[in-house]
Amino acid sequence: MVAGRSPCFDAVSFGGWQSDAFPSGTLFRAFSASKALHRGSGPGADVSPTGSFALFETAAKHNVPCHVHARYKGNIFPETMSLAVMEVISMAAATGAQAELVHLTSSTVGSAPLTIRLIEGAARNGVKVGFNLHVWTRNETSLQSALYDPGWQERFGGISYEQIYVADTQEQLSKSRFEELRKQKDPVQVQTEFIKNEEIEMALRSSLGVVTSDGGGLDDGKGHPRSVGTFARFLRVYVRENKVLPLMEALKRKRSCRLSASKGRCRA
């Protein structure tokens, strides 16, 4: 249900999700999966509903949360973010597991109003579900990702090649350069400018919205600024300048700012 292979994927399946339910009597797998879930891991994007449900059952049994990216991106039916969120909500409701949708506004792409209403409505009715977001208008991932398969412009909300940048150099791509780099065997990390400020602000106004960074992604100091500057941008742009939230409420919304001993800790 989240993009990419993960420790949880290996822990549950030892290399591949099964078509049957989560095997019974495999304590090591359940323990390893619960540890991976504690670290925020989840299964791959091609995981079957049976595999996803097995993960949620394991999370509920061990009282650990599922931090998941939803299966789809954007607002092009039928592979819409709102339908993907319905899947997560139903898994959480059926198993009693706690679910947190990760980087919500990186995937809504026009579907934020319905998506957030679904999550809020489920929470009001007892489902243990919430979401987090970072406050940047770009994502970062490999250009070789399936996100950039044909139809990517529509999935990203009608953007063009010029809104994609090579992460290391900030080279702005053209159609020919996009096609050239996409054919490369080695992954090319790119940043795509597509996340709308109005969707970020809508998510921040929800009482369920938690602001998080994305702790990886820097290579020799280069990469996505969400790795180091998320909380500072949140306070400057969305609290001080745009006044989306008052300061004390904003501080409550921040996931623990303690990143490492050298970077200190934010305190109210």
C-alpha positions as CSV (number, residue, x, y, z in Angstrom):
1,M,0.0,0.0,0.0
2,V,3.0,2.3,0.3
3,A,5.4,2.9,-2.5
4,G,8.5,0.8,-2.6
5,R,9.9,-2.4,-0.9
6,S,10.4,-2.1,2.8
7,P,11.5,-4.1,5.9
8,C,7.9,-4.8,6.6
9,F,7.5,-6.4,3.2
10,D,10.4,-8.7,3.9
11,A,9.3,-9.4,7.4
12,V,5.8,-10.6,6.5
13,S,6.6,-12.4,3.3
14,F,10.3,-13.3,3.3
15,G,10.6,-11.9,-0.2
16,G,7.1,-11.8,-1.6
17,W,3.5,-11.2,-0.5
18,Q,1.4,-14.3,-0.4
19,S,-2.0,-14.6,-2.1
20,D,-3.4,-16.2,1.1
21,A,-4.0,-14.6,4.4
22,F,-1.1,-13.8,6.7
23,P,0.3,-17.3,7.8
24,S,-0.7,-18.3,11.3
25,G,1.8,-19.5,13.8
26,T,4.7,-17.4,12.4
27,L,5.7,-15.4,15.5
28,F,9.0,-14.3,14.0
29,R,7.2,-12.7,11.0
30,A,4.7,-11.0,13.2
31,F,7.4,-9.7,15.5
32,S,9.6,-8.5,12.6
33,A,6.6,-6.9,10.9
34,S,5.6,-5.1,14.1
35,K,9.2,-3.7,14.5
36,A,9.1,-2.5,10.9
37,L,5.8,-0.9,11.5
38,H,7.2,1.0,14.5
39,R,9.8,2.4,12.1
40,G,7.1,3.5,9.7
41,S,7.4,0.8,7.1
42,G,4.6,-0.8,5.1
43,P,4.1,-3.1,2.1
44,G,4.8,-2.3,-1.5
45,A,2.4,-0.5,-3.9
46,D,1.6,-3.7,-5.7
47,V,0.4,-5.5,-2.6
48,S,-2.9,-7.3,-2.9
49,P,-5.8,-6.3,-0.6
50,T,-5.3,-9.7,1.1
51,G,-1.7,-8.7,1.9
52,S,-2.6,-5.3,3.0
53,F,-5.3,-6.6,5.3
54,A,-2.8,-9.1,6.8
55,L,-0.5,-6.2,7.7
56,F,-3.3,-4.3,9.4
57,E,-4.2,-7.4,11.4
58,T,-0.6,-7.7,12.5
59,A,-0.5,-4.1,13.5
60,A,-3.7,-4.3,15.5
61,K,-2.5,-7.5,17.3
62,H,0.8,-5.8,18.3
63,N,-0.7,-2.4,19.0
64,V,1.5,-0.6,16.6
65,P,0.4,2.0,14.0
66,C,0.4,1.6,10.2
67,H,2.1,4.6,8.5
68,V,1.2,4.2,4.9
69,H,1.3,6.0,1.5
70,A,-2.0,5.4,-0.2
71,R,-2.1,3.2,-3.3
72,Y,-3.0,5.9,-5.9
73,K,-2.1,9.4,-6.7
74,G,-4.2,12.2,-8.1
75,N,-7.8,12.7,-9.0
76,I,-8.2,10.7,-12.3
77,F,-10.9,8.1,-11.8
78,P,-10.7,5.2,-11.0
79,E,-7.1,5.4,-9.6
80,T,-7.9,8.3,-7.3
81,M,-6.5,9.3,-3.9
82,S,-9.9,9.4,-2.4
83,L,-10.6,5.7,-3.4
84,A,-7.1,4.8,-2.0
85,V,-8.0,6.5,1.3
86,M,-11.2,4.5,1.4
87,E,-9.1,1.4,1.3
88,V,-7.0,2.5,4.2
89,I,-10.0,3.5,6.3
90,S,-11.8,0.2,5.7
91,M,-8.7,-1.8,6.7
92,A,-8.4,0.3,9.9
93,A,-12.1,-0.1,10.7
94,A,-12.2,-3.8,10.1
95,T,-9.0,-4.6,12.1
96,G,-9.0,-1.9,14.8
97,A,-5.5,-0.9,13.8
98,Q,-4.3,2.7,13.9
99,A,-3.5,4.1,10.4
100,E,-1.7,7.3,9.5
101,L,-1.7,8.4,5.8
102,V,1.8,9.7,5.0
103,H,2.5,13.0,3.1
104,L,-1.2,13.3,2.2
105,T,-1.0,16.5,0.1
106,S,1.8,14.9,-2.0
107,S,-0.9,12.6,-3.4
108,T,-4.2,14.4,-3.3
109,V,-3.6,16.6,-6.5
110,G,-7.1,18.1,-6.5
111,S,-8.8,15.5,-4.3
112,A,-8.0,17.0,-1.0
113,P,-11.5,18.2,-0.1
114,L,-13.1,14.8,-0.4
115,T,-10.0,12.9,0.9
116,I,-9.9,15.0,4.1
117,R,-13.6,14.8,4.7
118,L,-13.4,11.0,4.4
119,I,-10.6,10.8,7.0
120,E,-12.3,13.3,9.4
121,G,-15.6,11.5,9.1
122,A,-14.1,8.1,9.7
123,A,-12.3,9.5,12.8
124,R,-15.5,11.0,14.2
125,N,-17.1,7.6,13.9
126,G,-14.4,5.8,15.8
127,V,-11.9,4.7,13.2
128,K,-8.4,5.3,14.3
129,V,-7.1,7.1,11.3
130,G,-5.2,10.4,10.7
131,F,-2.7,11.9,8.3
132,N,0.5,13.9,8.1
133,L,2.0,16.2,5.5
134,H,5.1,18.2,4.8
135,V,4.7,21.8,3.7
136,W,6.6,22.0,0.5
137,T,5.2,22.2,-3.0
138,R,7.5,19.6,-4.5
139,N,8.0,15.9,-4.1
140,E,11.2,14.0,-4.7
141,T,11.5,10.5,-6.2
142,S,13.2,8.6,-9.0
143,L,12.4,9.6,-12.6
144,Q,12.3,5.8,-13.3
145,S,9.4,5.4,-10.9
146,A,6.0,4.3,-12.2
147,L,4.7,7.7,-11.2
148,Y,6.2,9.0,-14.5
149,D,4.7,6.3,-16.7
150,P,2.5,7.6,-19.5
151,G,-0.3,9.7,-18.2
152,W,1.9,11.3,-15.5
153,Q,1.0,14.9,-16.5
154,E,-2.6,14.3,-15.7
155,R,-1.8,12.4,-12.5
156,F,0.3,15.4,-11.4
157,G,-2.6,17.8,-12.0
158,G,-1.9,18.9,-15.6
159,I,1.8,19.9,-15.2
160,S,4.5,20.0,-17.9
161,Y,8.1,18.8,-18.3
162,E,9.4,22.2,-17.2
163,Q,8.0,21.6,-13.7
164,I,10.5,18.7,-13.1
165,Y,14.0,19.4,-11.8
166,V,17.0,17.1,-11.3
167,A,17.5,17.0,-7.6
168,D,21.2,17.3,-7.5
169,T,21.6,20.1,-9.9
170,Q,18.2,21.8,-10.2
171,E,18.4,21.4,-13.9
172,Q,14.9,22.1,-15.4
173,L,13.8,19.4,-17.8
174,S,12.5,19.6,-21.3
175,K,10.6,16.8,-23.1
176,S,13.8,15.5,-24.8
177,R,15.8,15.7,-21.6
178,F,13.0,13.9,-19.7
179,E,13.0,11.1,-22.2
180,E,16.8,10.9,-22.2
181,L,17.1,10.6,-18.4
182,R,14.2,8.3,-18.0
183,K,15.9,5.7,-20.2
184,Q,19.0,5.6,-17.9
185,K,19.5,2.4,-16.0
186,D,20.6,4.1,-12.8
187,P,17.8,6.0,-11.0
188,V,17.8,9.8,-11.4
189,Q,16.3,11.6,-8.5
190,V,14.0,14.5,-9.5
191,Q,11.8,17.0,-7.8
192,T,8.4,17.9,-9.3
193,E,6.6,21.2,-8.6
194,F,2.9,20.3,-8.3
195,I,1.6,20.4,-4.7
196,K,-0.9,23.3,-4.4
197,N,-0.7,25.7,-1.5
198,E,-4.5,25.7,-1.0
199,E,-4.4,21.9,-0.4
200,I,-1.6,22.3,2.1
201,E,-3.6,25.0,3.9
202,M,-6.7,22.9,3.8
203,A,-4.9,19.9,5.4
204,L,-3.4,22.2,8.1
205,R,-6.8,23.4,9.1
206,S,-7.9,19.9,9.8
207,S,-7.5,19.0,13.4
208,L,-6.1,15.6,12.2
209,G,-3.3,17.1,10.1
210,V,0.2,16.6,11.6
211,V,3.3,18.3,10.1
212,T,6.2,16.0,9.5
213,S,9.5,16.1,7.8
214,D,11.0,13.4,5.6
215,G,14.2,12.5,7.3
216,G,16.1,11.1,4.4
217,G,16.9,12.3,0.9
218,L,20.1,14.3,1.3
219,D,23.3,13.3,-0.5
220,D,26.3,15.5,0.3
221,G,23.9,18.2,1.4
222,K,21.8,18.1,-1.8
223,G,18.2,16.9,-2.1
224,H,14.8,17.8,-0.9
225,P,14.6,20.7,1.6
226,R,11.8,18.8,3.5
227,S,14.7,16.8,5.1
228,V,16.0,19.8,7.0
229,G,13.7,22.8,6.7
230,T,10.1,21.6,7.0
231,F,9.3,22.9,10.5
232,A,11.0,26.3,9.9
233,R,9.0,26.7,6.7
234,F,5.8,25.7,8.4
235,L,6.2,28.3,11.1
236,R,7.4,31.1,8.8
237,V,5.0,30.7,5.8
238,Y,1.9,29.1,7.2
239,V,1.9,30.5,10.8
240,R,3.6,33.9,10.7
241,E,2.9,35.0,7.1
242,N,-0.3,33.2,6.0
243,K,-1.8,32.9,9.5
244,V,-3.3,29.5,8.8
245,L,-2.9,28.5,12.4
246,P,-2.0,30.3,15.6
247,L,1.4,29.7,17.0
248,M,0.5,27.5,20.0
249,E,-1.8,25.3,17.9
250,A,0.9,25.0,15.2
251,L,3.4,23.7,17.8
252,K,1.0,21.0,18.8
253,R,0.7,19.9,15.2
254,K,4.4,19.2,14.8
255,R,5.6,15.7,15.0
256,S,8.6,15.6,17.5
257,C,11.2,18.0,16.1
258,R,14.0,16.0,17.7
259,L,16.0,14.8,14.6
260,S,19.4,14.3,16.2
261,A,21.5,15.4,19.1
262,S,23.2,18.0,17.0
263,K,20.0,19.6,15.7
264,G,18.4,20.1,19.1
265,R,14.7,20.0,19.9
266,C,11.8,22.4,19.4
267,R,9.9,23.2,22.6
268,A,6.7,25.1,23.2
